[in-house]
Structure formats: C-alpha cells, structure tokens
Amino acid sequence: MHVVIHLSNHLMAEAIYQLLISNGYDDVVVSGASAPSGSGPHVLLVDSTTLRQDLLARCPTAKVLLIDTGLEPERLCVTFLSYRIHGVLSSHAQLHLFKKALASVSEGKIWVGDESLRALLEETGAILGQEGSVALPTGRGRSSSTSVRGYATGRSPKGSRSRNIP
C-alpha cells in the first residue's frame, strides 16, 4: 500500500512516517520528499489545513484519510461533506486503530473514529434543529447508536412515526 503523508505539521508528518516504517509499511512518503516511481498513492493522509481540491485532483484514485487534529464539530462536519474523504481519525488514536483505519480506507471502506463520529452525529442533529445525545458503546462487536429527541427507537413525538437511525 502506497501512503503519502501530507500534513501541515512537519514534525507530526515525520513521526507518522517513522511509525509506519517501523511497523512494516515500506511504501510511505512524506509530501515534499521524492516519491517512488509508479502510480499515485493508495492512501493520502491529510489534515484540515492541507486538504484542498487541487490536491485531490492530482491524486484522483487515492483514498483520503483525514487526521483530525482538534477540529470544531461544525468545521469537521463541513469538511466531511465538502471533500472526498474516506476516513476521519483522531490524532490521539492508538496504533492498532490507526492500522485498522489505513487498511479499511485502502479497501474502499469508510472509517470514522468514535470521537469524530460523535461530533458528526451531534452536529447533524444541530443542523436539523433537533436536540440530541450520542451514545457510542465501547467494546468489540457492538454497534454505534444515537438517540435524538423524537427519533429514538420506540419513542416518537405525537403524530409522527418512529424512526431508527443507523
């Protein structure tokens, strides 16, 4: 898997590069360094500062993994909806989650870390004008759930149908 790291913080980019190299990823490049010959990247690691349409146009087949370095929930939501992003991962994620995110994104799956998912769901509820809370259970094999006033399973406002939110 060919990974290109394009982050605004060069120290963080170098740290991620060293982390990936030391964990068996041998086709990793930090943006600005000489890229190996061949096709474009499979995965492009970016942050909100370096994520631009011209970058995505230069790498049309790359899967984009956004490293969330502390975006406000509304900015994260706008960024997620404005760009071709395949995943969002916190900069505080553990190594095993980082590896899973890279693998999932490179396979064409969507990866959104719990913190980012919670922010996206809460912001979506705010945009829709609904108060809500998000409960993301921890543990392997459990599914994420959300509870938005009037839309939780089994409860609905008078005169409306009950809806499940995936």
C-alpha positions as CSV (number, residue, x, y, z in Angstrom):
1,M,0.0,0.0,0.0
2,H,1.5,3.3,-1.1
3,V,0.8,6.0,1.6
4,V,1.6,9.7,1.1
5,I,1.6,11.9,4.3
6,H,0.6,15.5,3.5
7,L,0.3,17.3,6.9
8,S,0.8,20.9,7.8
9,N,2.8,19.9,10.9
10,H,6.1,18.5,9.6
11,L,7.1,17.1,13.0
12,M,3.8,15.1,13.1
13,A,4.3,14.0,9.5
14,E,7.7,12.7,10.2
15,A,6.6,10.9,13.4
16,I,3.8,9.2,11.4
17,Y,6.3,8.3,8.7
18,Q,8.7,6.7,11.3
19,L,5.7,4.9,13.0
20,L,4.6,3.4,9.7
21,I,8.1,2.4,8.5
22,S,8.8,0.7,11.9
23,N,5.5,-1.2,11.6
24,G,6.2,-2.8,8.2
25,Y,4.8,-0.2,5.8
26,D,7.6,0.2,3.3
27,D,5.9,2.4,0.7
28,V,5.4,5.6,2.6
29,V,6.4,9.1,1.5
30,V,6.1,12.4,3.3
31,S,4.9,15.1,0.9
32,G,7.7,17.1,-0.5
33,A,10.1,14.2,-0.4
34,S,11.0,12.3,-3.6
35,A,8.1,10.0,-4.4
36,P,8.9,6.5,-5.6
37,S,8.1,5.8,-9.2
38,G,4.8,4.2,-10.1
39,S,1.2,5.1,-9.7
40,G,-0.3,7.6,-7.3
41,P,-0.9,6.9,-3.6
42,H,-3.4,4.4,-2.4
43,V,-4.0,6.4,0.8
44,L,-3.4,10.1,1.3
45,L,-3.1,11.2,4.9
46,V,-4.1,14.9,5.3
47,D,-5.2,17.4,7.9
48,S,-7.8,20.2,7.5
49,T,-5.1,22.7,6.5
50,T,-3.6,20.6,3.7
51,L,-6.9,19.2,2.4
52,R,-7.5,21.1,-0.9
53,Q,-9.4,20.3,-4.1
54,D,-6.2,20.7,-6.2
55,L,-4.5,18.0,-4.1
56,L,-7.4,15.7,-4.6
57,A,-7.4,16.4,-8.4
58,R,-3.7,15.4,-8.6
59,C,-4.5,12.1,-6.8
60,P,-7.9,11.1,-8.1
61,T,-7.7,7.4,-7.2
62,A,-6.3,8.0,-3.7
63,K,-8.4,7.3,-0.6
64,V,-8.3,10.2,1.7
65,L,-7.8,9.7,5.5
66,L,-8.3,13.0,7.4
67,I,-6.2,13.2,10.6
68,D,-8.5,15.2,13.0
69,T,-6.1,17.5,14.9
70,G,-8.9,19.0,17.0
71,L,-11.4,20.5,14.6
72,E,-14.5,22.1,15.9
73,P,-17.6,19.8,15.3
74,E,-19.2,22.2,12.8
75,R,-15.9,22.5,10.8
76,L,-15.4,18.7,10.9
77,C,-19.0,18.3,9.5
78,V,-18.4,20.9,6.8
79,T,-15.1,19.3,5.8
80,F,-16.5,15.8,5.7
81,L,-19.3,17.0,3.4
82,S,-17.2,19.2,1.2
83,Y,-14.4,16.9,0.3
84,R,-14.0,13.3,-0.9
85,I,-13.0,11.9,2.4
86,H,-12.9,8.1,3.1
87,G,-12.0,8.3,6.8
88,V,-11.5,10.5,9.8
89,L,-9.1,9.6,12.6
90,S,-8.2,11.4,15.7
91,S,-4.5,12.3,16.1
92,H,-4.7,10.6,19.5
93,A,-5.8,7.2,18.1
94,Q,-3.9,4.2,19.2
95,L,-1.6,2.3,16.8
96,H,-4.0,-0.6,16.3
97,L,-6.8,1.7,15.3
98,F,-4.5,3.7,13.0
99,K,-3.6,0.4,11.2
100,K,-7.2,-0.7,11.0
101,A,-8.2,2.8,9.6
102,L,-5.4,2.5,6.9
103,A,-6.5,-1.0,6.0
104,S,-10.2,-0.1,5.8
105,V,-9.7,3.0,3.8
106,S,-7.3,1.4,1.4
107,E,-10.0,-1.3,0.8
108,G,-12.6,1.4,0.0
109,K,-14.4,1.3,3.3
110,I,-15.4,4.3,5.3
111,W,-13.6,4.8,8.6
112,V,-14.7,7.3,11.2
113,G,-13.3,7.2,14.7
114,D,-15.6,7.4,17.7
115,E,-14.8,11.0,18.6
116,S,-15.3,12.2,15.1
117,L,-18.5,10.1,14.6
118,R,-19.9,11.6,17.8
119,A,-19.1,15.1,16.6
120,L,-20.6,14.4,13.2
121,L,-23.8,13.0,14.6
122,E,-24.3,15.8,17.1
123,E,-23.6,18.5,14.5
124,T,-26.0,16.8,12.1
125,G,-28.7,17.0,14.8
126,A,-27.9,20.6,15.5
127,I,-28.2,21.4,11.7
128,L,-31.5,19.6,11.6
129,G,-32.7,21.7,14.6
130,Q,-33.0,18.7,16.9
131,E,-31.5,18.3,20.3
132,G,-29.8,15.0,20.9
133,S,-27.2,13.0,22.5
134,V,-24.9,10.3,21.1
135,A,-24.0,7.1,22.9
136,L,-21.2,5.1,21.4
137,P,-20.8,1.9,23.3
138,T,-17.2,0.7,23.6
139,G,-16.2,-2.9,23.0
140,R,-15.7,-5.2,20.1
141,G,-18.7,-6.2,18.1
142,R,-21.1,-3.5,19.5
143,S,-22.8,-1.2,17.1
144,S,-22.9,2.6,17.4
145,S,-26.2,4.1,18.3
146,T,-27.6,7.5,18.5
147,S,-30.5,9.0,20.4
148,V,-32.1,12.1,19.0
149,R,-35.2,13.5,20.7
150,G,-38.2,12.2,18.9
151,Y,-36.3,9.7,16.8
152,A,-35.1,7.1,19.2
153,T,-36.4,3.6,18.7
154,G,-39.8,3.1,20.4
155,R,-40.3,6.8,21.1
156,S,-41.7,9.3,18.8
157,P,-43.4,12.7,19.1
158,K,-47.2,12.6,18.9
159,G,-48.4,12.4,15.3
160,S,-45.1,11.2,13.9
161,R,-43.7,7.8,13.0
162,S,-40.9,6.1,15.0
163,R,-37.6,6.1,13.0
164,N,-34.4,4.2,13.6
165,I,-31.2,6.0,13.0
166,P,-28.5,3.7,11.8
